[in-house]
């Protein structure tokens, strides 16, 4: 309910209310973007653009059973797509910060405590974009399937399937012999 009040105030032009929304979600949105683009400068630029876009379009947001975070992730997802579309190349996920690497390590630790983080990063890089998005949102940012479905504009069932297939594919890549060199 408090979030709805903040959004309403922000929609009425209250910059302090929007500032509270910004403070609440900045770290999570930045982390999501950073994992996707692997460049601190690009992640900072994109995150700024995401929140600028959110401020400019806050009046269009409507609560439909989802937190405003779903809307922010949707904007972030679209900005990352635009980022790659404009640059026509992919950044290297191996350039993750130590903090982000530690978070990924904690997540993958649930899959297998003995996996090396380099192998996990290489395997994650090989996943399809939707699978990467779902696994990052689910296990790093701890979004619910309902929230992820809103962000990606897919049904909850589709999110579950993508998650299942992504985890299955990730496990397959992680189980490959250590000397694999094929990277998509």
Phi, psi and omega in degrees: 000321180298321179296319179299320178295317178299316180297315180301316178297317179297320178295333177274006175098007181282104183291332178292322177295317178295325177301323178292321177297315178303310181298324182291321189250355184305308185298316181293317180293317178301313181299316178302312182295316183298319178297325182283325185254342174061018177229124181301314182297314179296319180296319178296315179298312181296319180297320176299316180297321180298312182287330174295314178298319179298316180297317182292335185243012184302329181294338181275346182289135176229136176288124177228043181087007181237150175291160176296340178299325178299319179294318179295319177296324178298314177299315180299314179302314180294322178295320178295318177300314179297321178304311181287325179297319181287326184268340178054030172209161182252136177282162183274121180290346179292348183270022181294148178292163179298322180297313180293319178300320179296321179295317178296322179299319178297320180294311182291338177301329176293327178288314181194113186299337186263004181288144177275142185295327178298318179295322179294315179299317179296319180293317179299320180298331183280345180289156174295156183304314180299321179293317176301312181302311183297313182295321178293312181296322184285310190261337177266309184267355174057040175279152176282163177300325179297315179293318179297319180298323178293316181297314186269358181058046178229161178288160177299323178298318179296321178297317178298319179295314179299317179297313181300312180294321179297315179294320179296316180292320178300315178298318179301313179297321181288334180275352179295157177304151184301334188267020179292148180235349183288122175228129179291000000 
